């Protein structure tokens, strides 16, 4: 194994990616919105409004796609795993099913 391979394996995930993996750890399937809401609640301050979760939606989508391309999560539509590079509609995330 080269040094760059070691670096890739030991590199830390983005905090949003970590939050996605933590949220899916119990085996549930969750929407992007559910995960964004969980992140917003964890980071909420007294002055934040009820729509705080919307700030996290783009980051959740981007990190979910990144994780799906690595095979660490699956994007599911109507019960079927979809290609992370070509999907639309209402989807959910889950950990890979073996």
trRosetta pair geometry for C-beta under 8 A, 3 or more apart (Angstrom, degrees):
i j d omega theta_ij theta_ji phi_ij phi_ji
1 5 4.7 -119 -168 84 91 134
1 6 6.0 106 136 -54 118 85
2 5 5.0 101 55 6 73 101
2 6 7.2 -132 101 -3 42 88
3 6 5.6 -54 -151 36 36 113
3 7 6.3 39 151 -23 67 104
4 7 5.4 -49 -148 33 36 115
4 8 6.5 38 153 -21 65 101
5 8 5.7 -51 -150 32 33 111
5 9 6.6 27 154 -14 64 107
6 9 6.0 -61 -150 39 31 107
6 10 6.1 6 161 0 68 115
7 10 6.3 -70 -140 49 25 95
7 11 6.1 47 157 -51 65 98
8 11 5.7 -35 -145 2 28 119
13 17 4.1 -118 173 90 114 122
13 18 4.8 145 89 -56 119 83
13 21 7.3 43 105 2 172 136
14 17 4.4 91 57 5 86 106
14 18 7.0 -153 89 -6 44 84
14 63 5.7 -127 73 -109 132 124
14 66 8.0 63 17 73 129 156
15 18 5.5 -52 -147 36 35 114
15 19 6.3 38 153 -22 66 103
16 19 5.5 -50 -149 35 34 114
16 20 6.5 39 150 -23 64 101
16 39 6.7 8 -122 -112 77 154
16 56 7.1 176 -119 -163 118 100
16 59 4.6 -141 -95 146 166 110
16 60 6.0 -133 -176 -85 120 52
16 62 7.9 52 99 69 147 91
16 63 4.5 -179 106 -16 109 159
17 20 5.6 -49 -150 31 34 114
17 21 6.5 30 153 -14 65 105
17 63 4.3 -143 -73 -170 77 123
17 66 6.7 -65 -96 82 124 123
17 67 5.8 156 -144 -60 101 116
18 21 5.9 -56 -149 40 32 108
18 22 6.2 32 153 -19 66 109
19 22 5.6 -54 -143 39 30 113
19 23 6.2 32 157 -22 65 107
19 35 6.7 124 126 -175 101 98
19 38 6.9 168 176 103 111 109
19 39 5.1 59 164 -89 162 102
19 42 7.5 -152 -124 32 126 154
20 23 5.9 -57 -148 35 27 110
20 24 6.4 12 158 -7 63 112
20 35 5.6 23 -107 -155 73 146
20 60 6.7 141 -78 -146 111 80
20 63 5.9 -178 -13 114 142 118
20 64 6.0 -174 -134 -84 154 78
20 67 6.3 -153 98 -4 143 160
20 73 6.8 -58 143 -56 120 156
20 93 6.8 -46 -169 128 108 161
21 24 6.0 -64 -145 44 29 103
21 25 6.7 58 150 -59 62 89
21 67 7.2 -166 -63 -131 94 149
21 72 7.0 -41 -95 153 113 120
21 73 7.4 -130 -91 -61 71 112
21 95 7.9 75 -141 -92 68 100
22 25 5.5 -26 -156 -16 34 121
23 28 7.8 -74 151 66 73 114
23 30 5.8 -55 140 25 118 164
23 34 7.4 151 175 121 140 99
23 35 5.2 175 61 -114 169 89
23 38 5.6 137 -101 67 127 164
24 27 7.6 78 171 -68 64 11
24 28 6.6 -132 -134 63 52 72
24 29 7.9 27 -128 -108 95 33
24 30 6.4 -127 -84 18 79 113
24 73 6.4 132 15 -117 174 112
24 93 6.2 -86 -83 120 132 102
24 94 6.2 157 -150 -144 120 35
24 95 5.0 148 143 -44 120 88
25 95 7.6 74 -101 -49 30 137
27 94 7.7 23 -172 -157 44 100
27 95 6.9 -69 -110 31 48 119
28 94 7.3 -135 112 -113 35 87
29 76 6.2 -53 -144 48 136 139
29 92 4.2 58 160 141 107 133
29 93 6.6 168 -158 76 68 36
29 94 4.3 -40 -100 -68 84 107
30 34 4.2 -120 -169 80 101 136
30 35 5.5 110 125 -49 130 89
30 92 6.2 152 75 -162 18 92
30 93 5.7 -26 65 56 74 90
30 94 7.7 136 16 -76 63 60
31 34 4.8 107 52 0 75 99
31 35 7.3 -146 93 0 45 85
31 90 7.5 -39 -119 -169 120 86
31 91 7.4 129 -128 89 75 49
31 92 5.4 -63 -78 -107 59 74
31 93 7.5 132 -117 8 15 83
32 35 6.0 -63 -156 40 32 108
32 36 6.2 32 150 -19 69 110
32 57 6.3 71 143 -149 114 77
32 60 5.0 136 -162 116 86 123
32 61 5.5 18 -137 -75 143 78
32 64 6.5 -98 -101 -11 95 157
32 91 7.7 50 -22 76 101 88
32 93 7.3 94 -67 -18 60 115
33 36 5.6 -55 -143 38 31 111
33 37 6.2 33 156 -21 65 106
33 53 7.1 66 -163 143 67 133
33 57 7.1 -1 -96 -109 60 103
34 37 5.8 -56 -151 35 27 111
34 38 6.6 27 152 -19 63 105
35 38 5.6 -52 -149 34 34 112
35 39 6.5 33 153 -17 65 104
35 60 5.1 147 97 -145 116 134
35 64 7.7 137 55 -68 162 121
35 93 7.2 6 -35 38 139 136
36 39 5.8 -54 -148 37 32 110
36 40 6.2 34 153 -20 65 108
36 53 4.4 103 129 -179 95 93
36 54 7.3 67 153 -83 140 20
36 56 4.2 164 -146 90 87 104
36 57 4.9 -1 -99 -79 159 59
36 60 4.8 -102 -68 -17 89 151
37 40 5.6 -54 -145 37 31 113
37 41 6.3 32 156 -20 65 105
37 53 4.3 -11 -91 -113 55 149
38 41 5.9 -53 -147 34 30 110
38 42 6.5 29 154 -19 63 107
39 42 5.8 -58 -152 36 31 111
39 43 6.4 3 158 2 66 114
39 53 7.3 118 63 -129 83 76
39 56 4.8 174 84 -164 131 165
39 60 7.1 -160 4 -73 144 112
40 43 6.2 -75 -145 51 28 94
40 44 6.1 57 153 -64 66 90
40 48 7.7 -175 -176 156 96 147
40 52 4.2 144 -162 107 121 101
40 53 3.8 -105 -9 -82 152 65
40 55 7.1 121 -99 48 108 96
40 56 5.7 -143 -57 5 89 134
41 44 5.5 -20 -143 -18 32 121
41 53 7.8 4 -30 -77 73 102
43 52 7.8 -159 84 156 94 133
44 48 5.1 -132 -149 56 74 142
44 52 6.1 136 -104 68 85 168
45 48 5.0 109 54 -19 71 105
48 52 4.5 27 172 -79 122 135
49 52 6.1 159 68 -47 59 80
51 54 5.0 -4 167 1 91 121
52 55 6.0 -41 -177 15 53 114
52 56 7.8 34 140 -7 71 104
53 56 5.8 -65 -164 39 49 108
53 57 7.1 72 142 -51 73 86
54 57 5.6 -23 -155 -12 44 119
56 59 5.4 -65 -160 48 59 112
56 60 5.6 62 144 -29 86 106
57 60 5.7 -59 -147 35 28 111
57 61 6.3 25 158 -17 66 106
58 61 5.8 -54 -147 37 32 110
58 62 6.2 29 156 -17 66 108
59 62 5.8 -55 -144 39 30 110
59 63 6.1 21 161 -11 66 110
60 63 6.2 -61 -143 43 26 103
60 64 6.0 29 157 -23 64 111
61 64 5.7 -56 -144 36 27 113
61 65 6.5 27 157 -18 62 105
62 65 5.9 -56 -153 35 29 110
62 66 6.5 31 150 -19 63 107
63 66 5.3 -50 -147 36 37 117
63 67 6.2 35 155 -17 68 105
64 67 5.8 -55 -145 40 30 108
64 68 6.1 32 154 -21 65 108
64 73 6.4 -76 -153 81 72 146
64 75 7.0 95 154 -83 110 105
64 93 5.6 -105 -143 -88 122 140
65 68 5.6 -54 -143 37 30 112
65 69 6.3 31 157 -20 64 105
65 75 7.9 11 -97 -53 57 139
65 84 5.3 142 -144 178 70 114
66 69 6.0 -57 -151 34 26 109
66 70 6.7 19 152 -11 61 109
67 70 5.7 -60 -150 41 34 109
67 72 4.4 -83 -169 69 87 110
67 73 4.4 41 123 15 118 108
68 71 7.6 46 -177 -73 33 23
68 72 7.5 -95 -71 53 24 67
68 73 5.3 -60 -77 78 67 84
68 74 6.6 98 -126 -120 92 22
68 75 5.1 1 -114 -22 149 102
68 84 3.7 151 113 -86 128 142
68 93 7.8 -113 -69 -126 108 99
69 84 5.3 -125 -61 82 71 147
69 85 7.5 76 -94 -53 104 90
71 96 6.4 20 172 -68 75 144
72 95 7.9 -52 161 -136 56 72
72 96 7.2 -112 -168 -20 17 111
73 93 5.2 0 170 -169 131 105
73 94 6.8 151 -164 78 82 29
73 95 6.2 -67 -116 -103 65 40
73 96 7.0 -147 -129 -40 17 73
74 81 4.8 -63 -171 -121 120 110
74 93 7.1 147 76 -156 48 55
74 94 5.4 -22 59 67 97 81
74 95 7.2 39 12 131 91 13
74 96 5.4 116 -35 -95 107 57
74 97 7.0 -40 2 1 154 83
75 81 6.9 98 69 -156 53 65
75 82 5.3 -62 101 58 99 91
75 84 5.5 126 8 -92 133 78
75 87 6.1 -165 123 27 136 167
75 91 5.2 8 -178 172 95 138
75 92 7.7 152 -158 76 53 35
75 93 6.2 -31 -101 -99 58 68
76 79 6.5 -4 179 -131 112 12
76 80 6.7 152 -153 72 73 27
76 81 5.8 -45 -96 -92 71 50
76 82 7.0 146 -120 2 19 87
76 91 6.3 145 71 -164 42 80
76 92 5.0 -29 65 66 99 85
76 93 7.2 159 16 -99 88 17
76 94 5.8 19 -11 11 131 111
77 80 6.2 -32 69 63 67 80
77 82 4.9 29 12 -33 111 133
77 87 6.2 178 -25 -162 139 121
77 89 5.7 84 -143 83 132 118
77 90 7.0 130 -131 84 89 53
77 91 4.8 -52 -74 -102 88 84
77 92 7.8 154 -80 18 43 70
82 86 7.6 -126 166 87 99 62
82 87 4.1 86 135 -97 140 130
82 91 6.7 -89 32 -118 135 128
83 86 4.6 13 87 48 122 86
83 87 6.2 174 66 -46 63 93
84 87 7.0 -39 -119 2 24 120
87 91 6.1 56 141 -69 136 146
94 97 7.2 17 119 -42 125 94
